[in-house]
């Protein structure tokens, strides 16, 4: 195997998720500031958090990319140059840009700061990629609608310009987020990051003279979900991504939980490391990676457009639920190795007697039966069920801050 390496790129919706992503093995994270990004609803980073996040990532050898991918109107440029300069001063490793005007301003004001061209710019061919390369882009994020064959062709034509591609997470039914469904139904604009996800709702057909009579398109009593895509998952196709010239493997989901980020990042980290070390080992462990990645919620998996246009089997017609095989019970805040006591912040109810497991950033996960829970004051309690309740539990094996307590879910589905 040659020396070329992948980059595993993870979403960082807030500071905790950034730290989780880095500790569980991401080589880089992407995040939004409070201005000029697309994910308005994600808890974006203010200046202080951004600085802390960048310093944390750098101290662990990881990079930070900041999304500045709005489609700017004339009035949006106010303060943008200062913002770029402050990102550069804070040590951001690159900005993600979609709009040519924003790109031009960034080149002028921060010529030494790397620019990645966002998927929002719909990069679907090598001439577009060359266009951005010649203007100075360091990296191009591929449109989700490309096949591996098309990516290979682009890669062969753009020299050392890096290629980033989505490998895991939710898919839009529309063209890379260019969608008016949300705007039409709710007034919330998908392209400023406020999507209400109406593609996940259920739809019926009505005949114009039969008011109130709803005809299902597919016979299923809860209606049909004609726009509801499965989630992308390429964990079983790492060699194919490698051979197509993709450098950065991007996980979608700045709105997801720390549990989701930890689970998905760790699974891809293992898959990539195994593949780079020994492709035969990777082939042998493929079903394990898939099983691990499935412990984060998903809507069924698809390989999207990578092997050609998705067919009807890439949609979920029967419901809009997530499959959730594991519950996120809590996250480790501290571990006292002398007394073997873990301090845990609760995220979902758990009780004495639960058969849980720890997902650890280092080494294999391990089973853990909850025998005793103590509250902050040291009193025993049967259950941890207050939001973000701090509890203490005896755990013999060493833990680290941000290790995660999880449990196999009793029902396997939850509403999206
Ligand atoms: S409604 Fe669905 S398809 Fe449209 S932008 Fe939102 S998530 Fe994407």
Boltz pocket constraint, residues with backbone or C-beta under 6 A from the ligand:
constraints:
  - pocket:
      binder: B
      contacts: [[A, 171], [A, 172], [A, 173], [A, 174], [A, 177], [A, 178], [A, 179], [A, 180], [A, 181], [A, 182], [A, 190], [A, 195], [A, 196], [A, 197], [A, 198], [A, 199], [A, 200], [A, 227]]
      max_distance: 6.0
